[in-house]
Structure formats: C-alpha cells, structure tokens
Amino acid sequence: MIKRITTTIVLILAVTFFATRAFAVIVEPNPNSTIIQGKDIVGSSLPLIVEQKAQFSTENTWGRVIRLVGSKGVPAQFFDLGIDEQGNFFINTPQDTKTSHSLTISPSGVVRIPRRG
C-alpha cells in the first residue's frame, strides 16, 4: 500500500513539474489490454510515436513497423503497417510482398488500392 501511495505521489509530481504538455500514460485495466492515453497538443510532441529506422540499402527489410493480428481463422489473418523505401505509407496482408501492397498512400497524398483478381 505504501509503495502504491509513493508511486502515485511521484507520478503527480512528475506530471505537475516535469511532464511535457502532451504527456501520455499507459493504462493497464486488465491483463488483456494496454491503453495509451494522451493529448495531441499543437506545438508539442505526440502522445505515441512509432518510428521505423530500417536502413533499406543495408538491411533486408520491408519497412513494416506494426502488425495487427486477428485471433480467428487458421492461419490467423494479419495486416502489416509500414513505410516503404520510397516513403509511402502501406498496409500489407499475408499475400503482399515488399513491393506489392494492399493499400499505399504516397507522401504527396496519392492513394493506391490495386485490383486483386
């Protein structure tokens, strides 16, 4: 109990005096989820940043940074999100490759959804 009170006091002090305006916290209401709560405040950092740091010229990479996996189906279905070598945001499915994506958004805003047969 004392540890929890001490932790709460330290967190309150940190938020009050040291946290940036876009402070984010990780909330774990149960063992089956992780929730990140934060605020997007203009001129401040974002509450969550996922950075892809692959070196395309020297590493064997597709640029994927997040995989969303469904629990149903055999095999389980998934979607990969990433940024490719040309700077395009993409979404891949299990049928996609390094250069063939299910959805692509270029840095200039061009959206491409290829027709699958």
Secondary structure, 3 states (H helix, E strand, C coil): CHHHHHHHHHHHHHHHHCCCCCCCEEECCCCCCCEEECCCCCCCCCCCCCCCCCCCCCCCCCCEEEEEECCCCCCCCEEEEEECCCCCEEEECCCCCCCCCCEEECCCCCEECCCCC
